[in-house]
């Protein structure tokens, strides 16, 4: 019985680790051959995905609960905010309206969905000849794509930096082999 439970636990952990490895943005994808509005916007989202991947990699319960002060968000609440921003980004590329629905997701579910939202959005943008069609839709209001850059994309990048600082404060800094300039992880 103990052996069976051990092997089941080992199997479940192996599946979890394999799923984690399949998340996008372990590294920034290769850059496009040409410069277009779509490839530039996609690269910004790819850079966000890479920064989010590494700022949220291997967080502990202590990390997730950390708050700089009582008035601020915890790391987990900040991840939730970035997840909500990723939904605005992807919904724009899918031409879908935004809505506020609390899905009650765990840290790992939010992390996975955020990374996959960003990957979907970047792939759509990369193949687009006209990114002006990707408006942010709130109800009847349609906001131009320009606002994605100074709004959700820049805000999410900002918050990734915040998470990095929080992790340092809890004694769990990001992997020192991560190179943000190259978008790669050194061996």
C-alpha positions as CSV (number, residue, x, y, z in Angstrom):
1,X,0.0,0.0,0.0
2,X,2.8,2.5,0.9
3,X,4.6,1.6,-2.3
4,X,1.5,2.2,-4.3
5,X,0.9,5.6,-2.7
6,X,4.6,6.5,-3.2
7,X,4.4,5.6,-7.0
8,X,1.1,7.5,-7.4
9,X,2.6,10.6,-5.7
10,X,5.7,10.3,-7.8
11,X,3.6,10.0,-11.0
12,X,1.5,13.1,-10.1
13,X,4.6,15.1,-9.3
14,X,6.2,14.1,-12.6
15,X,3.1,15.1,-14.5
16,X,3.1,18.5,-12.7
17,X,6.7,19.1,-13.6
18,X,6.2,18.1,-17.2
19,X,3.2,20.5,-17.5
20,X,5.3,23.3,-16.0
21,X,8.1,22.7,-18.6
22,X,5.5,23.1,-21.4
23,X,4.6,26.6,-20.4
24,X,5.6,29.3,-22.9
25,X,8.3,31.9,-22.4
26,X,11.0,29.9,-20.7
27,X,12.9,31.9,-23.3
28,X,11.9,34.6,-25.7
29,X,11.0,33.2,-29.1
30,X,13.3,33.9,-32.0
31,X,12.7,37.4,-33.4
32,X,10.9,37.9,-36.7
33,X,12.8,38.5,-40.0
34,X,11.0,41.8,-40.6
35,X,9.9,44.8,-38.6
36,X,6.2,45.5,-38.8
37,X,3.7,46.9,-36.3
38,X,2.6,43.3,-35.6
39,X,6.0,41.9,-35.1
40,X,7.0,44.8,-32.8
41,X,3.8,44.5,-30.7
42,X,4.3,40.7,-30.6
43,X,7.9,41.1,-29.4
44,X,6.7,43.4,-26.6
45,X,4.2,40.8,-25.5
46,X,6.9,38.1,-25.7
47,X,9.2,40.2,-23.5
48,X,6.4,40.5,-21.0
49,X,5.8,36.8,-21.1
50,X,9.5,36.1,-20.5
51,X,9.6,38.5,-17.6
52,X,6.4,37.1,-16.1
53,X,7.6,33.5,-16.5
54,X,10.8,34.2,-14.5
55,X,9.4,36.6,-11.9
56,X,6.7,34.0,-11.0
57,X,8.8,30.9,-11.3
58,X,9.0,28.7,-8.2
59,X,7.3,31.0,-5.8
60,X,6.7,29.7,-2.3
61,X,3.7,30.3,0.0
62,X,5.8,32.9,1.8
63,X,6.5,34.7,-1.5
64,X,2.8,34.7,-2.5
65,X,1.7,36.1,0.8
66,X,4.4,38.9,0.9
67,X,3.2,42.5,0.9
68,X,5.5,45.5,1.1
69,X,2.9,47.2,3.4
70,X,-0.7,46.8,4.6
71,X,-2.0,49.1,1.9
72,X,-0.4,47.2,-1.0
73,X,-1.2,44.0,-2.9
74,X,0.4,40.7,-2.0
75,X,2.5,38.9,-4.6
76,X,-0.4,36.6,-5.3
77,X,-2.8,39.6,-5.7
78,X,-0.3,41.2,-8.0
79,X,-0.2,37.9,-10.1
80,X,-4.0,38.1,-10.2
81,X,-3.8,41.6,-11.5
82,X,-1.3,40.6,-14.2
83,X,-3.6,37.7,-15.1
84,X,-6.5,40.2,-15.5
85,X,-4.2,42.4,-17.7
86,X,-3.3,39.4,-19.8
87,X,-7.0,38.8,-20.4
88,X,-7.4,42.3,-21.7
89,X,-4.4,41.8,-24.0
90,X,-5.6,38.5,-25.4
91,X,-9.3,39.5,-25.7
92,X,-8.2,42.5,-27.8
93,X,-6.4,40.1,-30.3
94,X,-9.4,37.8,-30.2
95,X,-11.8,40.8,-30.7
96,X,-13.7,39.8,-27.6
97,X,-15.2,42.1,-25.0
98,X,-13.7,42.2,-21.5
99,X,-15.7,41.3,-18.4
100,X,-14.8,41.1,-14.7
101,X,-15.2,37.5,-13.6
102,X,-13.4,36.1,-10.5
103,X,-12.5,32.6,-11.5
104,X,-11.0,31.7,-8.1
105,X,-7.8,30.3,-9.7
106,X,-4.8,29.0,-7.8
107,X,-1.3,30.6,-8.3
108,X,-0.2,27.9,-10.7
109,X,-3.5,28.1,-12.7
110,X,-3.2,31.9,-13.0
111,X,0.4,31.6,-14.0
112,X,-0.3,29.1,-16.7
113,X,-3.3,31.0,-18.1
114,X,-1.4,34.2,-18.1
115,X,1.5,32.8,-20.0
116,X,-0.8,31.1,-22.5
117,X,-2.9,34.3,-22.9
118,X,0.3,36.2,-23.7
119,X,1.4,33.5,-26.2
120,X,-1.9,33.5,-28.0
121,X,-1.9,37.3,-28.2
122,X,1.7,37.5,-29.5
123,X,1.1,34.8,-32.1
124,X,-1.9,36.7,-33.4
125,X,-0.1,40.0,-33.4
126,X,3.0,38.5,-35.1
127,X,0.9,37.4,-38.1
128,X,-1.1,40.6,-38.4
129,X,-0.7,43.2,-41.1
130,X,-3.0,45.7,-39.3
131,X,-2.9,45.7,-35.5
132,X,-5.3,48.7,-35.3
133,X,-8.1,46.2,-35.6
134,X,-7.3,44.8,-32.1
135,X,-9.3,47.2,-29.9
136,X,-9.8,46.9,-26.2
137,X,-13.5,46.4,-25.7
138,X,-15.3,47.3,-22.5
139,X,-19.0,47.1,-23.1
140,X,-19.9,49.4,-25.9
141,X,-16.6,51.3,-25.6
142,X,-13.8,50.4,-28.1
143,X,-10.3,51.7,-27.2
144,X,-7.5,51.8,-29.8
145,X,-4.6,49.4,-29.7
146,X,-2.3,52.2,-28.8
147,X,-3.7,52.0,-25.2
148,X,-2.5,48.3,-25.0
149,X,1.1,49.6,-25.1
150,X,0.9,52.2,-22.3
151,X,-1.9,50.4,-20.5
152,X,-2.0,46.6,-19.9
153,X,1.4,45.7,-21.5
154,X,3.4,48.4,-19.7
155,X,1.5,47.9,-16.5
156,X,2.1,44.2,-16.5
157,X,5.8,44.6,-17.1
158,X,5.9,47.1,-14.2
159,X,4.3,44.6,-11.9
160,X,6.7,41.8,-13.0
161,X,9.5,44.0,-11.6
162,X,7.5,44.5,-8.4
163,X,7.2,40.7,-8.0
164,X,11.0,40.4,-8.5
165,X,11.6,42.9,-5.7
166,X,9.1,41.1,-3.4
167,X,10.9,37.8,-4.0
168,X,14.2,39.3,-3.1
169,X,12.6,40.6,0.1
170,X,11.5,37.1,1.0
171,X,14.9,35.6,0.3
172,X,13.9,33.8,-3.0
173,X,15.5,35.8,-5.9
174,X,14.9,34.8,-9.5
175,X,17.3,32.4,-11.3
176,X,20.5,34.4,-11.7
177,X,21.1,32.7,-15.1
178,X,18.1,34.6,-16.6
179,X,19.3,37.2,-19.1
180,X,16.6,39.7,-19.8
181,X,18.6,41.4,-22.6
182,X,19.0,38.2,-24.7
183,X,15.8,36.6,-23.5
184,X,17.7,33.4,-22.8
185,X,18.8,31.4,-19.8
186,X,22.6,30.9,-19.5
187,X,23.8,27.4,-19.1
